[in-house]
Amino acid sequence: MRFCLALLIFVVGSLSARAETAQTAFSEAIDLFEAALPSLPAEVMSVDLSTYRDAITLRKFRSAYWGGTLSLGVAEAGEGSERSCKSFAAFVRLPPENGELLLTLCPQFSTPGADALRRLTIIHEMVHVVAGPDECRAMAFAATVEKAATGTFTPVDRYWSANNCAASAFRLPR
Ligand SMILES: [Zn+2]
């Protein structure tokens, strides 16, 4: 009985630590986006920035892309519970169902020491939330936001070429 109780506390403890990590990643992504906003136009790569802002801050937004008002849920996947977690740190299942989208954060999202990558992952996934599945758009948008906010951006060369983005309509910042 005592053992079970200890185990329960351990599980609850580790879940709340992960929730805190997700919360921190979201607020850092919002800070990054807000820092970029003054130097960006109203629309970046066909992503309306006021829609994007509503989505990332309120998790509720009116979408010209999907149609109607949508809300976003954020879930944390348990170890081995999601097949997509084998390939991704986070993912959004598209299209929305009943006006709702779900961003799932996988266990590796919470890997210690990956803070900058976490906020970038949120910025990236939110492009899928607002503007659909195009990987090149999501990468180029995230790099543009990061560059506008910090003057530099995280290289995404491998993922960029894996998705054949050189042939896409999107470009990484110079
Ligand atoms: Zn993506």
Backbone and ligand atoms as CSV (ligand in chain L), in Angstrom:
chain,resi,resn,atom,element,x,y,z
A,1,MET,N,N,0.834,-1.204,0.000
A,1,MET,CA,C,0.000,0.000,0.000
A,1,MET,C,C,0.869,1.254,0.000
A,2,ARG,N,N,1.847,1.234,0.886
A,2,ARG,CA,C,2.785,2.344,0.975
A,2,ARG,C,C,3.509,2.541,-0.362
A,3,PHE,N,N,3.890,1.425,-0.945
A,3,PHE,CA,C,4.589,1.455,-2.230
A,3,PHE,C,C,3.743,2.130,-3.311
A,4,CYS,N,N,2.457,1.716,-3.361
A,4,CYS,CA,C,1.545,2.281,-4.350
A,4,CYS,C,C,1.427,3.788,-4.196
A,5,LEU,N,N,1.351,4.203,-2.963
A,5,LEU,CA,C,1.218,5.626,-2.688
A,5,LEU,C,C,2.447,6.391,-3.196
A,6,ALA,N,N,3.634,5.836,-2.912
A,6,ALA,CA,C,4.874,6.481,-3.358
A,6,ALA,C,C,4.905,6.564,-4.885
A,7,LEU,N,N,4.496,5.478,-5.511
A,7,LEU,CA,C,4.482,5.417,-6.966
A,7,LEU,C,C,3.548,6.480,-7.532
A,8,LEU,N,N,2.394,6.611,-6.887
A,8,LEU,CA,C,1.407,7.592,-7.318
A,8,LEU,C,C,1.981,9.005,-7.238
A,9,ILE,N,N,2.652,9.283,-6.121
A,9,ILE,CA,C,3.251,10.615,-5.949
A,9,ILE,C,C,4.304,10.860,-7.022
A,10,PHE,N,N,5.093,9.816,-7.299
A,10,PHE,CA,C,6.111,9.956,-8.337
A,10,PHE,C,C,5.477,10.296,-9.683
A,11,VAL,N,N,4.411,9.578,-10.035
A,11,VAL,CA,C,3.740,9.798,-11.327
A,11,VAL,C,C,3.148,11.196,-11.385
A,12,VAL,N,N,2.427,11.566,-10.317
A,12,VAL,CA,C,1.826,12.904,-10.283
A,12,VAL,C,C,2.908,13.969,-10.363
A,13,GLY,N,N,3.995,13.755,-9.611
A,13,GLY,CA,C,5.110,14.710,-9.621
A,13,GLY,C,C,5.687,14.891,-11.005
A,14,SER,N,N,5.917,13.794,-11.715
A,14,SER,CA,C,6.560,13.905,-13.024
A,14,SER,C,C,5.586,14.482,-14.047
A,15,LEU,N,N,4.299,14.200,-13.900
A,15,LEU,CA,C,3.318,14.793,-14.809
A,15,LEU,C,C,3.266,16.301,-14.636
A,16,SER,N,N,3.285,16.770,-13.381
A,16,SER,CA,C,3.177,18.213,-13.180
A,16,SER,C,C,4.462,18.919,-13.613
A,17,ALA,N,N,5.608,18.246,-13.499
A,17,ALA,CA,C,6.848,18.831,-14.006
A,17,ALA,C,C,6.760,19.002,-15.519
A,18,ARG,N,N,6.180,18.013,-16.193
A,18,ARG,CA,C,6.026,18.121,-17.648
A,18,ARG,C,C,5.051,19.227,-18.013
A,19,ALA,N,N,3.952,19.338,-17.256
A,19,ALA,CA,C,2.966,20.384,-17.528
A,19,ALA,C,C,3.618,21.754,-17.382
A,20,GLU,N,N,4.494,21.867,-16.377
A,20,GLU,CA,C,5.202,23.129,-16.157
A,20,GLU,C,C,6.126,23.440,-17.329
A,21,THR,N,N,6.804,22.395,-17.835
A,21,THR,CA,C,7.670,22.567,-19.000
A,21,THR,C,C,6.861,23.057,-20.199
A,22,ALA,N,N,5.698,22.470,-20.414
A,22,ALA,CA,C,4.840,22.870,-21.535
A,22,ALA,C,C,4.390,24.312,-21.362
A,23,GLN,N,N,4.017,24.655,-20.136
A,23,GLN,CA,C,3.575,26.016,-19.829
A,23,GLN,C,C,4.689,27.021,-20.112
A,24,THR,N,N,5.892,26.691,-19.656
A,24,THR,CA,C,7.052,27.559,-19.889
A,24,THR,C,C,7.332,27.691,-21.379
A,25,ALA,N,N,7.274,26.590,-22.105
A,25,ALA,CA,C,7.530,26.626,-23.545
A,25,ALA,C,C,6.515,27.530,-24.241
A,26,PHE,N,N,5.246,27.429,-23.842
A,26,PHE,CA,C,4.210,28.280,-24.427
A,26,PHE,C,C,4.485,29.748,-24.130
A,27,SER,N,N,4.798,30.074,-22.871
A,27,SER,CA,C,5.018,31.506,-22.590
A,27,SER,C,C,6.280,32.021,-23.267
A,28,GLU,N,N,7.299,31.178,-23.420
A,28,GLU,CA,C,8.498,31.630,-24.134
A,28,GLU,C,C,8.244,31.781,-25.628
A,29,ALA,N,N,7.399,30.905,-26.176
A,29,ALA,CA,C,7.030,31.029,-27.591
A,29,ALA,C,C,6.228,32.315,-27.811
A,30,ILE,N,N,5.324,32.613,-26.887
A,30,ILE,CA,C,4.529,33.848,-26.987
A,30,ILE,C,C,5.449,35.071,-26.892
A,31,ASP,N,N,6.398,35.044,-25.952
A,31,ASP,CA,C,7.364,36.150,-25.825
A,31,ASP,C,C,8.144,36.346,-27.124
A,32,LEU,N,N,8.587,35.234,-27.708
A,32,LEU,CA,C,9.357,35.303,-28.957
A,32,LEU,C,C,8.504,35.917,-30.065
A,33,PHE,N,N,7.269,35.442,-30.172
A,33,PHE,CA,C,6.351,35.948,-31.192
A,33,PHE,C,C,6.087,37.445,-30.987
A,34,GLU,N,N,5.837,37.848,-29.752
A,34,GLU,CA,C,5.552,39.262,-29.460
A,34,GLU,C,C,6.766,40.143,-29.777
A,35,ALA,N,N,7.963,39.622,-29.521
A,35,ALA,CA,C,9.181,40.386,-29.822
A,35,ALA,C,C,9.363,40.543,-31.330
A,36,ALA,N,N,8.898,39.559,-32.098
A,36,ALA,CA,C,9.050,39.601,-33.554
A,36,ALA,C,C,8.006,40.497,-34.205
A,37,LEU,N,N,6.830,40.559,-33.590
A,37,LEU,CA,C,5.649,41.188,-34.193
A,37,LEU,C,C,5.878,42.594,-34.759
A,38,PRO,N,N,6.514,43.515,-33.996
A,38,PRO,CA,C,6.664,44.886,-34.515
A,38,PRO,C,C,7.420,44.969,-35.841
A,39,SER,N,N,8.303,44.023,-36.129
A,39,SER,CA,C,9.071,44.125,-37.368
A,39,SER,C,C,8.543,43.219,-38.484
A,40,LEU,N,N,7.367,42.643,-38.275
A,40,LEU,CA,C,6.784,41.775,-39.304
A,40,LEU,C,C,5.539,42.428,-39.922
A,41,PRO,N,N,5.241,42.096,-41.194
A,41,PRO,CA,C,4.003,42.582,-41.804
A,41,PRO,C,C,2.786,41.875,-41.191
A,42,ALA,N,N,1.575,42.275,-41.591
A,42,ALA,CA,C,0.343,41.702,-41.013
A,42,ALA,C,C,0.189,40.223,-41.345
A,43,GLU,N,N,0.838,39.816,-42.451
A,43,GLU,CA,C,0.723,38.437,-42.901
A,43,GLU,C,C,2.108,37.919,-43.262
A,44,VAL,N,N,2.452,36.750,-42.784
A,44,VAL,CA,C,3.743,36.134,-43.100
A,44,VAL,C,C,3.481,34.746,-43.668
A,45,MET,N,N,3.881,34.524,-44.918
A,45,MET,CA,C,3.674,33.229,-45.581
A,45,MET,C,C,2.218,32.788,-45.527
A,46,SER,N,N,1.340,33.738,-45.836
A,46,SER,CA,C,-0.120,33.502,-45.829
A,46,SER,C,C,-0.670,33.172,-44.439
A,47,VAL,N,N,0.109,33.414,-43.412
A,47,VAL,CA,C,-0.403,33.251,-42.051
A,47,VAL,C,C,-0.745,34.643,-41.527
A,48,ASP,N,N,-2.037,34.863,-41.244
A,48,ASP,CA,C,-2.471,36.133,-40.687
A,48,ASP,C,C,-1.992,36.212,-39.234
A,49,LEU,N,N,-1.186,37.227,-38.923
A,49,LEU,CA,C,-0.532,37.236,-37.609
A,49,LEU,C,C,-1.476,37.544,-36.451
A,50,SER,N,N,-2.593,38.230,-36.713
A,50,SER,CA,C,-3.527,38.442,-35.599
A,50,SER,C,C,-4.283,37.148,-35.285
A,51,THR,N,N,-4.554,36.357,-36.318
A,51,THR,CA,C,-5.141,35.029,-36.086
A,51,THR,C,C,-4.164,34.140,-35.308
A,52,TYR,N,N,-2.916,34.176,-35.750
A,52,TYR,CA,C,-1.877,33.367,-35.093
A,52,TYR,C,C,-1.728,33.769,-33.621
A,53,ARG,N,N,-1.773,35.082,-33.396
A,53,ARG,CA,C,-1.644,35.590,-32.028
A,53,ARG,C,C,-2.785,35.090,-31.139
A,54,ASP,N,N,-4.019,35.150,-31.658
A,54,ASP,CA,C,-5.168,34.617,-30.907
A,54,ASP,C,C,-4.963,33.135,-30.601
A,55,ALA,N,N,-4.509,32.409,-31.609
A,55,ALA,CA,C,-4.349,30.960,-31.445
A,55,ALA,C,C,-3.323,30.621,-30.369
A,56,ILE,N,N,-2.179,31.326,-30.393
A,56,ILE,CA,C,-1.106,30.965,-29.460
A,56,ILE,C,C,-1.360,31.513,-28.053
A,57,THR,N,N,-2.055,32.659,-27.945
A,57,THR,CA,C,-2.276,33.233,-26.612
A,57,THR,C,C,-3.605,32.782,-25.997
A,58,LEU,N,N,-4.675,32.780,-26.793
A,58,LEU,CA,C,-6.007,32.462,-26.261
A,58,LEU,C,C,-6.389,31.006,-26.478
A,59,ARG,N,N,-5.691,30.349,-27.428
A,59,ARG,CA,C,-6.036,28.987,-27.882
A,59,ARG,C,C,-7.463,28.942,-28.410
A,60,LYS,N,N,-7.914,30.054,-28.913
A,60,LYS,CA,C,-9.217,30.166,-29.557
A,60,LYS,C,C,-9.067,31.209,-30.648
A,61,PHE,N,N,-9.511,30.885,-31.870
A,61,PHE,CA,C,-9.281,31.821,-32.971
A,61,PHE,C,C,-10.285,31.594,-34.093
A,62,ARG,N,N,-10.533,32.683,-34.838
A,62,ARG,CA,C,-11.368,32.583,-36.030
A,62,ARG,C,C,-10.453,32.241,-37.185
A,63,SER,N,N,-10.785,31.220,-37.933
A,63,SER,CA,C,-9.883,30.748,-38.973
A,63,SER,C,C,-10.476,30.868,-40.363
A,64,ALA,N,N,-9.842,31.687,-41.193
A,64,ALA,CA,C,-10.236,31.755,-42.597
A,64,ALA,C,C,-9.804,30.460,-43.299
A,65,TYR,N,N,-8.724,29.865,-42.814
A,65,TYR,CA,C,-8.197,28.643,-43.446
A,65,TYR,C,C,-9.124,27.445,-43.222
A,66,TRP,N,N,-9.509,27.196,-41.992
A,66,TRP,CA,C,-10.374,26.048,-41.689
A,66,TRP,C,C,-11.849,26.419,-41.783
A,67,GLY,N,N,-12.160,27.712,-41.562
A,67,GLY,CA,C,-13.535,28.176,-41.513
A,67,GLY,C,C,-14.069,28.113,-40.093
A,68,GLY,N,N,-14.686,29.216,-39.645
A,68,GLY,CA,C,-15.311,29.226,-38.321
A,68,GLY,C,C,-14.351,29.507,-37.181
A,69,THR,N,N,-14.872,29.358,-35.967
A,69,THR,CA,C,-14.065,29.579,-34.769
A,69,THR,C,C,-13.569,28.235,-34.247
A,70,LEU,N,N,-12.295,28.191,-33.935
A,70,LEU,CA,C,-11.695,26.930,-33.496
A,70,LEU,C,C,-11.061,27.094,-32.123
A,71,SER,N,N,-11.016,25.997,-31.403
A,71,SER,CA,C,-10.271,26.037,-30.149
A,71,SER,C,C,-9.185,24.972,-30.171
A,72,LEU,N,N,-8.145,25.241,-29.411
A,72,LEU,CA,C,-6.984,24.358,-29.372
A,72,LEU,C,C,-6.832,23.744,-27.991
A,73,GLY,N,N,-6.717,22.429,-27.958
A,73,GLY,CA,C,-6.387,21.739,-26.725
A,73,GLY,C,C,-4.925,21.333,-26.756
A,74,VAL,N,N,-4.324,21.236,-25.582
A,74,VAL,CA,C,-2.933,20.780,-25.501
A,74,VAL,C,C,-2.905,19.557,-24.600
A,75,ALA,N,N,-2.356,18.459,-25.117
A,75,ALA,CA,C,-2.316,17.218,-24.346
A,75,ALA,C,C,-0.881,16.723,-24.235
A,76,GLU,N,N,-0.576,16.052,-23.164
A,76,GLU,CA,C,0.746,15.457,-23.007
A,76,GLU,C,C,0.617,13.942,-23.119
A,77,ALA,N,N,1.277,13.392,-24.112
A,77,ALA,CA,C,1.198,11.959,-24.339
A,77,ALA,C,C,2.068,11.217,-23.347
A,78,GLY,N,N,1.563,10.096,-22.865
A,78,GLY,CA,C,2.363,9.249,-21.985
A,78,GLY,C,C,3.384,8.466,-22.782
A,79,GLU,N,N,4.361,7.912,-22.096
A,79,GLU,CA,C,5.416,7.117,-22.736
A,79,GLU,C,C,4.800,6.009,-23.592
A,80,GLY,N,N,5.126,6.010,-24.894
A,80,GLY,CA,C,4.702,4.926,-25.779
A,80,GLY,C,C,3.221,4.921,-26.125
A,81,SER,N,N,2.481,5.966,-25.733
A,81,SER,CA,C,1.039,5.933,-25.949
A,81,SER,C,C,0.645,6.449,-27.327
A,82,GLU,N,N,1.548,7.147,-27.993
A,82,GLU,CA,C,1.226,7.728,-29.292
A,82,GLU,C,C,2.261,7.288,-30.320
A,83,ARG,N,N,1.813,6.692,-31.405
A,83,ARG,CA,C,2.755,6.250,-32.436
A,83,ARG,C,C,3.548,7.418,-33.018
A,84,SER,N,N,2.877,8.576,-33.219
A,84,SER,CA,C,3.555,9.738,-33.804
A,84,SER,C,C,4.692,10.243,-32.930
A,85,CYS,N,N,4.683,9.885,-31.652
A,85,CYS,CA,C,5.757,10.320,-30.749
A,85,CYS,C,C,7.081,9.616,-31.053
A,86,LYS,N,N,7.048,8.548,-31.865
A,86,LYS,CA,C,8.289,7.900,-32.265
A,86,LYS,C,C,9.085,8.806,-33.200
A,87,SER,N,N,8.377,9.624,-34.000
A,87,SER,CA,C,9.055,10.468,-34.983
A,87,SER,C,C,9.088,11.946,-34.617
A,88,PHE,N,N,8.191,12.404,-33.764
A,88,PHE,CA,C,8.069,13.831,-33.493
A,88,PHE,C,C,8.088,14.126,-31.994
A,89,ALA,N,N,8.537,15.344,-31.650
A,89,ALA,CA,C,8.485,15.796,-30.255
A,89,ALA,C,C,7.100,16.325,-29.922
A,90,ALA,N,N,6.395,16.754,-30.983
A,90,ALA,CA,C,5.042,17.274,-30.809
A,90,ALA,C,C,4.341,17.167,-32.153
A,91,PHE,N,N,3.027,17.047,-32.120
A,91,PHE,CA,C,2.313,16.994,-33.391
A,91,PHE,C,C,0.871,17.459,-33.218
A,92,VAL,N,N,0.275,17.898,-34.332
A,92,VAL,CA,C,-1.123,18.312,-34.347
A,92,VAL,C,C,-1.842,17.409,-35.336
A,93,ARG,N,N,-2.939,16.837,-34.920
A,93,ARG,CA,C,-3.710,15.993,-35.832
A,93,ARG,C,C,-4.643,16.897,-36.641
A,94,LEU,N,N,-4.572,16.772,-37.972
A,94,LEU,CA,C,-5.356,17.629,-38.867
A,94,LEU,C,C,-6.278,16.760,-39.718
A,95,PRO,N,N,-7.409,17.291,-40.190
A,95,PRO,CA,C,-7.973,18.617,-39.911
A,95,PRO,C,C,-8.650,18.654,-38.536
A,96,PRO,N,N,-9.172,19.839,-38.139
A,96,PRO,CA,C,-9.888,19.935,-36.865
A,96,PRO,C,C,-11.139,19.061,-36.861
A,97,GLU,N,N,-11.546,18.616,-35.686
A,97,GLU,CA,C,-12.807,17.874,-35.556
A,97,GLU,C,C,-13.728,18.620,-34.613
A,98,ASN,N,N,-14.945,18.868,-35.066
A,98,ASN,CA,C,-15.938,19.600,-34.257
A,98,ASN,C,C,-15.392,20.911,-33.703
A,99,GLY,N,N,-14.654,21.636,-34.558
A,99,GLY,CA,C,-14.140,22.938,-34.133
A,99,GLY,C,C,-12.970,22.878,-33.176
A,100,GLU,N,N,-12.391,21.669,-33.044
A,100,GLU,CA,C,-11.280,21.552,-32.106
A,100,GLU,C,C,-10.049,20.934,-32.736
A,101,LEU,N,N,-8.896,21.464,-32.325
A,101,LEU,CA,C,-7.612,20.901,-32.722
A,101,LEU,C,C,-6.883,20.495,-31.445
A,102,LEU,N,N,-6.039,19.485,-31.599
A,102,LEU,CA,C,-5.308,19.017,-30.432
A,102,LEU,C,C,-3.811,18.994,-30.721
A,103,LEU,N,N,-3.070,19.741,-29.915
A,103,LEU,CA,C,-1.605,19.695,-29.980
A,103,LEU,C,C,-1.128,18.695,-28.935
A,104,THR,N,N,-0.464,17.641,-29.394
A,104,THR,CA,C,0.050,16.636,-28.464
A,104,THR,C,C,1.549,16.837,-28.252
A,105,LEU,N,N,1.946,16.924,-27.017
A,105,LEU,CA,C,3.366,17.041,-26.675
A,105,LEU,C,C,3.854,15.667,-26.233
A,106,CYS,N,N,4.890,15.183,-26.907
A,106,CYS,CA,C,5.406,13.837,-26.628
A,106,CYS,C,C,6.408,13.884,-25.474
A,107,PRO,N,N,6.721,12.711,-24.912
A,107,PRO,CA,C,7.698,12.690,-23.808
A,107,PRO,C,C,9.019,13.390,-24.156
A,108,GLN,N,N,9.523,13.226,-25.392
A,108,GLN,CA,C,10.831,13.841,-25.705
A,108,GLN,C,C,10.763,15.361,-25.812
A,109,PHE,N,N,9.545,15.914,-25.860
A,109,PHE,CA,C,9.396,17.372,-25.825
A,109,PHE,C,C,10.000,17.924,-24.531
A,110,SER,N,N,9.901,17.132,-23.470
A,110,SER,CA,C,10.341,17.591,-22.151
A,110,SER,C,C,11.778,17.210,-21.814
A,111,THR,N,N,12.534,16.743,-22.820
A,111,THR,CA,C,13.938,16.412,-22.599
A,111,THR,C,C,14.667,17.604,-21.987
A,112,PRO,N,N,15.385,17.386,-20.871
A,112,PRO,CA,C,16.056,18.522,-20.229
A,112,PRO,C,C,17.038,19.209,-21.178
A,113,GLY,N,N,17.129,20.519,-21.072
A,113,GLY,CA,C,18.146,21.280,-21.799
A,113,GLY,C,C,17.776,21.712,-23.202
A,114,ALA,N,N,16.521,21.464,-23.606
A,114,ALA,CA,C,16.136,21.806,-24.979
A,114,ALA,C,C,15.187,23.009,-25.022
A,115,ASP,N,N,15.411,23.990,-24.139
A,115,ASP,CA,C,14.465,25.102,-24.000
A,115,ASP,C,C,14.226,25.877,-25.288
A,116,ALA,N,N,15.304,26.227,-26.000
A,116,ALA,CA,C,15.155,27.017,-27.227
A,116,ALA,C,C,14.396,26.225,-28.288
A,117,LEU,N,N,14.675,24.908,-28.328
A,117,LEU,CA,C,13.980,24.053,-29.289
A,117,LEU,C,C,12.507,23.916,-28.940
A,118,ARG,N,N,12.214,23.913,-27.643
A,118,ARG,CA,C,10.812,23.794,-27.209
A,118,ARG,C,C,9.980,24.973,-27.690
A,119,ARG,N,N,10.492,26.195,-27.501
A,119,ARG,CA,C,9.684,27.350,-27.917
A,119,ARG,C,C,9.557,27.369,-29.433
A,120,LEU,N,N,10.615,26.947,-30.128
A,120,LEU,CA,C,10.564,26.894,-31.590
A,120,LEU,C,C,9.557,25.839,-32.068
A,121,THR,N,N,9.519,24.717,-31.348
A,121,THR,CA,C,8.557,23.656,-31.676
A,121,THR,C,C,7.126,24.172,-31.536
A,122,ILE,N,N,6.871,24.945,-30.486
A,122,ILE,CA,C,5.531,25.518,-30.304
A,122,ILE,C,C,5.205,26.472,-31.460
A,123,ILE,N,N,6.152,27.361,-31.800
A,123,ILE,CA,C,5.938,28.299,-32.917
A,123,ILE,C,C,5.626,27.516,-34.197
A,124,HIS,N,N,6.378,26.454,-34.449
A,124,HIS,CA,C,6.203,25.611,-35.631
A,124,HIS,C,C,4.827,24.928,-35.627
A,125,GLU,N,N,4.500,24.264,-34.536
A,125,GLU,CA,C,3.234,23.516,-34.475
A,125,GLU,C,C,2.032,24.452,-34.602
A,126,MET,N,N,2.160,25.677,-34.088
A,126,MET,CA,C,1.045,26.625,-34.167
A,126,MET,C,C,0.775,27.053,-35.610
A,127,VAL,N,N,1.786,26.972,-36.477
A,127,VAL,CA,C,1.557,27.242,-37.906
A,127,VAL,C,C,0.631,26.161,-38.473
A,128,HIS,N,N,0.847,24.912,-38.074
A,128,HIS,CA,C,-0.045,23.830,-38.518
A,128,HIS,C,C,-1.461,24.062,-37.987
A,129,VAL,N,N,-1.546,24.519,-36.758
A,129,VAL,CA,C,-2.858,24.784,-36.145
A,129,VAL,C,C,-3.627,25.821,-36.963
A,130,VAL,N,N,-2.919,26.880,-37.367
A,130,VAL,CA,C,-3.573,28.022,-38.015
A,130,VAL,C,C,-3.662,27.847,-39.533
A,131,ALA,N,N,-2.631,27.235,-40.132
A,131,ALA,CA,C,-2.519,27.279,-41.598
A,131,ALA,C,C,-2.318,25.922,-42.266
A,132,GLY,N,N,-2.509,24.822,-41.535
A,132,GLY,CA,C,-2.484,23.510,-42.168
A,132,GLY,C,C,-1.131,22.818,-42.191
A,133,PRO,N,N,-1.061,21.709,-42.934
A,133,PRO,CA,C,0.044,20.759,-42.765
A,133,PRO,C,C,1.378,21.078,-43.454
A,134,ASP,N,N,1.462,22.132,-44.263
A,134,ASP,CA,C,2.694,22.356,-45.034
A,134,ASP,C,C,3.919,22.516,-44.125
A,135,GLU,N,N,4.861,21.556,-44.217
A,135,GLU,CA,C,6.056,21.582,-43.362
A,135,GLU,C,C,6.983,22.738,-43.717
A,136,CYS,N,N,7.074,23.051,-45.018
A,136,CYS,CA,C,7.997,24.114,-45.447
A,136,CYS,C,C,7.511,25.461,-44.929
A,137,ARG,N,N,6.194,25.689,-44.994
A,137,ARG,CA,C,5.628,26.922,-44.443
A,137,ARG,C,C,5.919,27.013,-42.934
A,138,ALA,N,N,5.680,25.928,-42.220
A,138,ALA,CA,C,5.867,25.937,-40.767
A,138,ALA,C,C,7.319,26.236,-40.399
A,139,MET,N,N,8.261,25.615,-41.123
A,139,MET,CA,C,9.686,25.842,-40.836
A,139,MET,C,C,10.112,27.256,-41.183
A,140,ALA,N,N,9.676,27.729,-42.372
A,140,ALA,CA,C,10.073,29.066,-42.827
A,140,ALA,C,C,9.465,30.141,-41.929
A,141,PHE,N,N,8.220,29.926,-41.501
A,141,PHE,CA,C,7.553,30.875,-40.613
A,141,PHE,C,C,8.286,30.940,-39.271
A,142,ALA,N,N,8.573,29.778,-38.687
A,142,ALA,CA,C,9.244,29.737,-37.385
A,142,ALA,C,C,10.614,30.401,-37.459
A,143,ALA,N,N,11.352,30.145,-38.538
A,143,ALA,CA,C,12.674,30.758,-38.702
A,143,ALA,C,C,12.554,32.274,-38.858
A,144,THR,N,N,11.517,32.728,-39.566
A,144,THR,CA,C,11.304,34.165,-39.772
A,144,THR,C,C,10.972,34.867,-38.458
A,145,VAL,N,N,10.137,34.230,-37.651
A,145,VAL,CA,C,9.787,34.787,-36.341
A,145,VAL,C,C,11.031,34.842,-35.443
A,146,GLU,N,N,11.786,33.742,-35.432
A,146,GLU,CA,C,12.979,33.676,-34.600
A,146,GLU,C,C,14.003,34.736,-35.025
A,147,LYS,N,N,14.181,34.877,-36.338
A,147,LYS,CA,C,15.127,35.865,-36.880
A,147,LYS,C,C,14.689,37.284,-36.530
A,148,ALA,N,N,13.388,37.565,-36.689
A,148,ALA,CA,C,12.871,38.910,-36.402
A,148,ALA,C,C,13.032,39.248,-34.920
A,149,ALA,N,N,12.883,38.241,-34.072
A,149,ALA,CA,C,12.948,38.491,-32.623
A,149,ALA,C,C,14.382,38.534,-32.098
A,150,THR,N,N,15.251,37.706,-32.654
A,150,THR,CA,C,16.582,37.541,-32.048
A,150,THR,C,C,17.739,37.912,-32.982
A,151,GLY,N,N,17.456,38.112,-34.268
A,151,GLY,CA,C,18.520,38.433,-35.216
A,151,GLY,C,C,19.158,37.205,-35.838
A,152,THR,N,N,18.777,36.025,-35.352
A,152,THR,CA,C,19.337,34.796,-35.926
A,152,THR,C,C,18.285,33.692,-35.840
A,153,PHE,N,N,18.518,32.563,-36.518
A,153,PHE,CA,C,17.535,31.483,-36.406
A,153,PHE,C,C,18.210,30.121,-36.361
A,154,THR,N,N,17.516,29.173,-35.760
A,154,THR,CA,C,18.034,27.817,-35.604
A,154,THR,C,C,18.054,27.110,-36.959
A,155,PRO,N,N,19.202,26.564,-37.376
A,155,PRO,CA,C,19.268,25.870,-38.669
A,155,PRO,C,C,18.331,24.660,-38.714
A,156,VAL,N,N,17.644,24.505,-39.833
A,156,VAL,CA,C,16.728,23.368,-39.990
A,156,VAL,C,C,17.053,22.606,-41.275
A,157,ASP,N,N,18.331,22.660,-41.682
A,157,ASP,CA,C,18.748,22.141,-42.984
A,157,ASP,C,C,18.268,20.719,-43.294
A,158,ARG,N,N,18.423,19.830,-42.308
A,158,ARG,CA,C,18.087,18.423,-42.580
A,158,ARG,C,C,16.608,18.233,-42.853
A,159,TYR,N,N,15.793,18.832,-41.998
A,159,TYR,CA,C,14.344,18.716,-42.146
A,159,TYR,C,C,13.877,19.468,-43.394
A,160,TRP,N,N,14.561,20.593,-43.684
A,160,TRP,CA,C,14.246,21.404,-44.864
A,160,TRP,C,C,14.459,20.581,-46.136
A,161,SER,N,N,15.587,19.884,-46.237
A,161,SER,CA,C,15.825,19.105,-47.461
A,161,SER,C,C,15.038,17.799,-47.459
A,162,ALA,N,N,14.806,17.211,-46.288
A,162,ALA,CA,C,13.974,15.999,-46.220
A,162,ALA,C,C,12.570,16.265,-46.773
A,163,ASN,N,N,12.091,17.502,-46.636
A,163,ASN,CA,C,10.757,17.848,-47.137
A,163,ASN,C,C,10.806,18.534,-48.505
A,164,ASN,N,N,11.998,18.515,-49.123
A,164,ASN,CA,C,12.165,19.087,-50.452
A,164,ASN,C,C,11.683,20.544,-50.518
A,165,CYS,N,N,12.001,21.307,-49.483
A,165,CYS,CA,C,11.476,22.678,-49.375
A,165,CYS,C,C,12.140,23.663,-50.331
A,166,ALA,N,N,13.303,23.294,-50.882
A,166,ALA,CA,C,13.942,24.168,-51.876
A,166,ALA,C,C,13.002,24.365,-53.060
A,167,ALA,N,N,12.179,23.348,-53.343
A,167,ALA,CA,C,11.245,23.417,-54.470
A,167,ALA,C,C,9.903,24.030,-54.060
A,168,SER,N,N,9.781,24.432,-52.787
A,168,SER,CA,C,8.503,24.997,-52.325
A,168,SER,C,C,8.454,26.496,-52.569
A,169,ALA,N,N,7.315,27.096,-52.233
A,169,ALA,CA,C,7.152,28.550,-52.386
A,169,ALA,C,C,7.787,29.299,-51.214
A,170,PHE,N,N,8.308,28.562,-50.222
A,170,PHE,CA,C,8.772,29.197,-48.989
A,170,PHE,C,C,10.297,29.262,-48.936
A,171,ARG,N,N,10.791,30.317,-48.288
A,171,ARG,CA,C,12.228,30.510,-48.142
A,171,ARG,C,C,12.579,30.784,-46.698
A,172,LEU,N,N,13.722,30.260,-46.275
A,172,LEU,CA,C,14.244,30.604,-44.956
A,172,LEU,C,C,14.812,32.023,-45.021
A,173,PRO,N,N,14.863,32.709,-43.878
A,173,PRO,CA,C,15.463,34.047,-43.905
A,173,PRO,C,C,16.941,33.954,-44.260
A,174,ARG,N,N,17.514,35.056,-44.765
A,174,ARG,CA,C,18.947,35.080,-45.074
A,174,ARG,C,C,19.747,35.396,-43.822
L,1,ZN,ZN,ZN,5.571,20.411,-38.818
